[in-house]
Amino acid sequence: MSKVLDKDLQFLGECTNEQLGILFNILCFEQDQSVRKRSRLLHSIEALVFEEDYFKYSNRIGHELQILANTTIAGLLREEKVPYNQILLHLLNQLEIPYHSNSSSVKLEKKLIQGLNDKALGLENTGMSSLPFEILVEEGMTDNIKGNPNDRCILPAVIYISLLRATRSKKMMEANY
């Protein structure tokens, strides 16, 4: 497995241990707290050695998302990593949220969050991006996504990553003023 993390996920190395712990739990456990059948992260060497010191294996956490996004068993077994941008495009298609295909991952994340906010509020183009994580996940859990173990895992992970990035960007902008 390549040790180089997707450029769109490299910021995970700057997240706090608590933030990475939440992402770890999203990738390893279902909503009912049962272990995800396809997750390898929980029993990885990194998790066994470093346990709750998630910062020490933030790259491995990012890689797990990319591996779990595989739509084929062969890809999952070979641990092929799906580019983060492609994961976003897949989710936007599943949720029928319009986007421009040549947009950056950051713009696609914003589209995802805004689209889920709009669906939750029952309005279009509200421009809101502040509903809580749990509401966004609930809104995104369509029957198609619930029925697909890959999508059921990557949707909350991508929503969480999108919110993390948005929060970091907002804090950086506030710090510059």
KEKE-3310 file (N, C-alpha, C; in steps of 0.2 Angstrom, whole numbers, plus 5000, padded with zeros to 4 digits):
npx = (5004:5003:5012:5009:4998:4983:4982:4971:4968:4978:4978:4973:4983:4986:4976:4968:4970:4958:4949:4954:4951:4937:4935:4941:4933:4921:4925:4927:4916:4899:4883:4876:4886:4892:4905:4912:4911:4920:4930:4947:4955:4953:4960:4973:4991:4995:4985:4985:4997:4999:4987:4975:4982:4980:4985:4997:4995:4988:4989:4986:4973:4967:4970:4962:4949:4949:4952:4940:4931:4931:4922:4922:4925:4937:4945:4944:4950:4963:4967:4966:4967:4954:4954:4951:4943:4936:4928:4920:4913:4906:4897:4890:4883:4876:4867:4861:4865:4868:4883:4899:4909:4923:4927:4936:4941:4938:4927:4918:4915:4909:4898:4892:4889:4881:4871:4865:4861:4851:4842:4838:4832:4822:4822:4829:4845:4849:4861:4865:4876:4878:4871:4870:4882:4876:4863:4865:4871:4860:4851:4858:4857:4851:4840:4847:4860:4860:4858:4870:4885:4898:4895:4888:4897:4907:4900:4896:4909:4915:4907:4910:4924:4923:4917:4926:4937:4931:4929:4942:4947:4939:4943:4956:4955:4949:4959:4968:4963)
npy = (4994:5011:5024:5037:5050:5055:5071:5079:5074:5076:5086:5080:5076:5087:5088:5087:5075:5071:5074:5066:5054:5053:5052:5040:5031:5033:5027:5014:5009:5005:5014:5009:5005:4992:4983:4988:4977:4978:4985:4987:4995:4995:4983:4985:4986:4998:5004:4994:4996:5010:5013:5024:5035:5043:5053:5048:5039:5045:5046:5033:5032:5041:5033:5022:5027:5029:5016:5009:5015:5008:5000:4987:4970:4965:4976:4981:4970:4971:4982:4995:5012:5024:5039:5054:5065:5058:5050:5060:5064:5052:5051:5063:5061:5050:5056:5064:5078:5093:5097:5104:5095:5098:5104:5108:5098:5104:5113:5104:5097:5108:5109:5097:5098:5110:5105:5094:5102:5110:5100:5095:5106:5107:5117:5126:5131:5138:5142:5139:5132:5126:5116:5103:5089:5076:5078:5081:5068:5060:5065:5062:5048:5040:5027:5020:5022:5018:5004:5000:4994:5001:5014:5018:5019:5028:5040:5046:5048:5057:5068:5072:5075:5085:5095:5096:5102:5114:5120:5122:5130:5142:5145:5148:5159:5169:5170:5177:5190)
npz = (5000:4996:5004:5003:5006:4999:4992:4996:5008:5016:5026:5037:5046:5053:5062:5078:5091:5096:5086:5076:5083:5083:5069:5067:5074:5067:5055:5059:5066:5066:5066:5076:5085:5082:5075:5060:5046:5035:5039:5041:5049:5063:5068:5063:5062:5066:5074:5084:5090:5093:5098:5106:5102:5090:5081:5078:5068:5058:5044:5040:5044:5035:5023:5026:5023:5010:5005:5010:5001:4990:4977:4973:4977:4974:4973:4986:4993:4987:4992:4986:4983:4983:4975:4984:4979:4969:4978:4984:4972:4969:4980:4979:4967:4971:4981:4973:4972:4964:4955:4949:4938:4937:4948:4963:4977:4989:4985:4981:4993:5000:4992:4995:5009:5009:5001:5009:5020:5014:5010:5022:5028:5019:5009:4994:4989:5001:5007:5019:5031:5043:5051:5063:5063:5065:5060:5047:5043:5045:5036:5024:5024:5013:5006:4997:5001:5014:5011:5006:5011:5010:5006:5017:5026:5021:5019:5032:5036:5026:5027:5040:5038:5029:5037:5047:5039:5035:5047:5051:5041:5043:5056:5053:5044:5053:5062:5055:5055)
capx = (5000:5007:5012:5008:4991:4979:4983:4965:4967:4984:4977:4972:4989:4986:4970:4969:4970:4951:4946:4955:4948:4930:4935:4943:4926:4916:4927:4927:4910:4892:4879:4874:4892:4895:4911:4911:4914:4925:4936:4954:4959:4953:4965:4979:4996:4996:4980:4987:5003:4998:4980:4971:4986:4978:4989:5003:4993:4983:4989:4983:4966:4965:4970:4956:4943:4950:4951:4933:4927:4931:4915:4922:4928:4944:4948:4945:4956:4970:4968:4966:4964:4950:4955:4946:4939:4931:4923:4915:4909:4901:4892:4886:4879:4871:4863:4858:4866:4871:4890:4903:4913:4930:4928:4941:4938:4935:4921:4913:4913:4904:4892:4889:4886:4875:4865:4862:4858:4845:4837:4836:4827:4817:4823:4834:4850:4849:4867:4867:4881:4879:4867:4875:4884:4871:4857:4868:4872:4853:4848:4861:4856:4845:4839:4853:4866:4859:4859:4877:4890:4903:4892:4885:4903:4910:4896:4898:4917:4916:4903:4915:4930:4921:4915:4933:4941:4927:4930:4949:4947:4936:4948:4962:4953:4948:4966:4972:4960)
capy = (5000:5017:5028:5044:5051:5059:5078:5082:5072:5077:5090:5076:5076:5093:5088:5085:5068:5070:5074:5060:5048:5053:5049:5033:5028:5033:5022:5007:5006:5006:5019:5005:5003:4986:4984:4987:4971:4979:4990:4984:4999:4993:4978:4987:4986:5005:5004:4990:4999:5017:5013:5030:5041:5043:5057:5045:5036:5049:5044:5026:5033:5043:5028:5018:5029:5028:5009:5007:5018:5003:4997:4980:4966:4964:4983:4981:4965:4973:4989:5000:5018:5028:5046:5057:5068:5053:5048:5065:5064:5047:5053:5069:5057:5045:5060:5069:5085:5095:5100:5105:5090:5100:5107:5105:5094:5109:5115:5098:5097:5113:5107:5091:5101:5114:5101:5091:5107:5112:5094:5094:5111:5107:5123:5126:5137:5142:5144:5137:5126:5125:5111:5098:5083:5070:5079:5080:5061:5057:5067:5059:5041:5038:5020:5017:5023:5013:4997:4999:4995:5006:5021:5019:5020:5034:5046:5050:5050:5062:5074:5074:5078:5091:5099:5098:5107:5120:5123:5124:5136:5147:5148:5152:5166:5173:5171:5182:5197)
capz = (5000:4995:5010:5002:5007:4995:4994:4999:5015:5020:5032:5043:5050:5057:5066:5085:5092:5098:5080:5073:5086:5080:5062:5068:5076:5061:5050:5062:5069:5063:5070:5082:5088:5080:5071:5052:5043:5030:5042:5043:5053:5070:5069:5060:5067:5069:5079:5090:5093:5095:5102:5105:5100:5083:5078:5075:5062:5054:5037:5040:5045:5028:5019:5027:5020:5003:5004:5011:4996:4984:4975:4971:4982:4972:4975:4993:4994:4985:4996:4981:4986:4978:4976:4988:4974:4966:4983:4984:4966:4970:4985:4976:4963:4975:4984:4968:4973:4958:4955:4942:4939:4937:4955:4968:4983:4994:4983:4981:5000:5002:4989:4999:5015:5007:4998:5014:5024:5010:5010:5029:5029:5014:5005:4990:4989:5007:5008:5026:5031:5050:5054:5066:5060:5066:5056:5040:5042:5045:5030:5019:5024:5009:5006:4993:5005:5020:5009:5003:5017:5008:5006:5024:5030:5019:5020:5038:5036:5022:5030:5046:5035:5026:5042:5050:5034:5035:5053:5051:5036:5046:5061:5050:5042:5059:5065:5050:5056)
cpx = (5004:5006:5010:5000:4989:4980:4977:4964:4973:4983:4975:4977:4990:4980:4972:4968:4962:4948:4947:4952:4941:4930:4937:4937:4921:4918:4927:4921:4904:4889:4877:4880:4895:4901:4909:4914:4920:4931:4942:4957:4959:4958:4971:4985:4997:4991:4982:4993:5002:4991:4976:4976:4986:4982:4995:5002:4988:4983:4985:4975:4963:4965:4964:4950:4944:4950:4944:4929:4927:4924:4916:4926:4935:4948:4949:4950:4963:4972:4969:4963:4960:4952:4949:4941:4934:4926:4918:4910:4904:4896:4887:4881:4874:4865:4859:4859:4870:4878:4893:4908:4921:4931:4933:4937:4934:4928:4916:4911:4908:4898:4888:4885:4880:4869:4861:4858:4851:4840:4834:4831:4822:4816:4828:4838:4849:4855:4870:4872:4883:4875:4872:4876:4879:4865:4859:4868:4865:4850:4851:4860:4850:4845:4845:4859:4866:4861:4866:4882:4896:4901:4890:4891:4906:4906:4897:4905:4918:4913:4908:4921:4929:4920:4922:4937:4937:4929:4937:4950:4944:4940:4954:4961:4952:4955:4970:4969:4962)
cpy = (5006:5021:5035:5045:5056:5066:5081:5079:5073:5082:5086:5075:5082:5093:5086:5078:5066:5070:5068:5053:5048:5050:5042:5029:5027:5027:5014:5004:5009:5011:5015:5002:4996:4987:4983:4981:4972:4983:4985:4988:4997:4988:4979:4987:4993:5006:5000:4993:5005:5018:5020:5036:5041:5047:5053:5040:5039:5047:5037:5027:5036:5038:5023:5020:5028:5020:5007:5010:5013:5000:4990:4977:4966:4971:4983:4976:4967:4980:4994:5006:5022:5035:5050:5061:5064:5050:5053:5065:5058:5048:5058:5066:5053:5050:5065:5076:5087:5098:5101:5099:5092:5104:5104:5102:5098:5111:5110:5097:5102:5112:5102:5094:5105:5110:5097:5096:5109:5106:5094:5100:5111:5113:5122:5132:5141:5145:5143:5131:5125:5120:5106:5092:5077:5072:5078:5072:5058:5059:5064:5051:5039:5030:5017:5017:5018:5006:4995:5000:5000:5013:5023:5021:5027:5040:5050:5052:5056:5069:5076:5078:5085:5097:5101:5103:5114:5124:5126:5130:5142:5150:5151:5159:5171:5175:5177:5189:5199)
cpz = (5000:5002:5009:5002:5002:4997:4997:5006:5019:5026:5038:5048:5054:5062:5073:5086:5093:5091:5076:5076:5084:5073:5062:5069:5071:5056:5053:5065:5066:5068:5077:5087:5087:5075:5064:5050:5039:5033:5044:5048:5061:5072:5066:5065:5070:5075:5085:5094:5097:5099:5101:5104:5092:5079:5074:5069:5058:5047:5036:5040:5038:5023:5019:5023:5012:5001:5004:5005:4990:4983:4973:4977:4980:4974:4982:4996:4993:4988:4991:4984:4981:4980:4980:4984:4971:4971:4984:4978:4967:4975:4983:4971:4966:4978:4980:4970:4967:4959:4949:4943:4939:4944:4959:4973:4988:4992:4983:4989:5002:4998:4993:5005:5014:5005:5004:5019:5020:5010:5017:5031:5024:5009:5000:4990:4995:5009:5015:5026:5039:5054:5057:5062:5060:5061:5049:5038:5041:5038:5024:5018:5020:5009:5002:4997:5011:5017:5006:5009:5016:5009:5013:5028:5028:5019:5026:5039:5032:5024:5036:5043:5033:5031:5046:5045:5035:5041:5054:5047:5040:5052:5059:5047:5048:5062:5061:5051:5063)
residu = (MET:SER:LYS:VAL:LEU:ASP:LYS:ASP:LEU:GLN:PHE:LEU:GLY:GLU:CYS:THR:ASN:GLU:GLN:LEU:GLY:ILE:LEU:PHE:ASN:ILE:LEU:CYS:PHE:GLU:GLN:ASP:GLN:SER:VAL:ARG:LYS:ARG:SER:ARG:LEU:LEU:HIS:SER:ILE:GLU:ALA:LEU:VAL:PHE:GLU:GLU:ASP:TYR:PHE:LYS:TYR:SER:ASN:ARG:ILE:GLY:HIS:GLU:LEU:GLN:ILE:LEU:ALA:ASN:THR:THR:ILE:ALA:GLY:LEU:LEU:ARG:GLU:GLU:LYS:VAL:PRO:TYR:ASN:GLN:ILE:LEU:LEU:HIS:LEU:LEU:ASN:GLN:LEU:GLU:ILE:PRO:TYR:HIS:SER:ASN:SER:SER:SER:VAL:LYS:LEU:GLU:LYS:LYS:LEU:ILE:GLN:GLY:LEU:ASN:ASP:LYS:ALA:LEU:GLY:LEU:GLU:ASN:THR:GLY:MET:SER:SER:LEU:PRO:PHE:GLU:ILE:LEU:VAL:GLU:GLU:GLY:MET:THR:ASP:ASN:ILE:LYS:GLY:ASN:PRO:ASN:ASP:ARG:CYS:ILE:LEU:PRO:ALA:VAL:ILE:TYR:ILE:SER:LEU:LEU:ARG:ALA:THR:ARG:SER:LYS:LYS:MET:MET:GLU:ALA:ASN:TYR)
# end
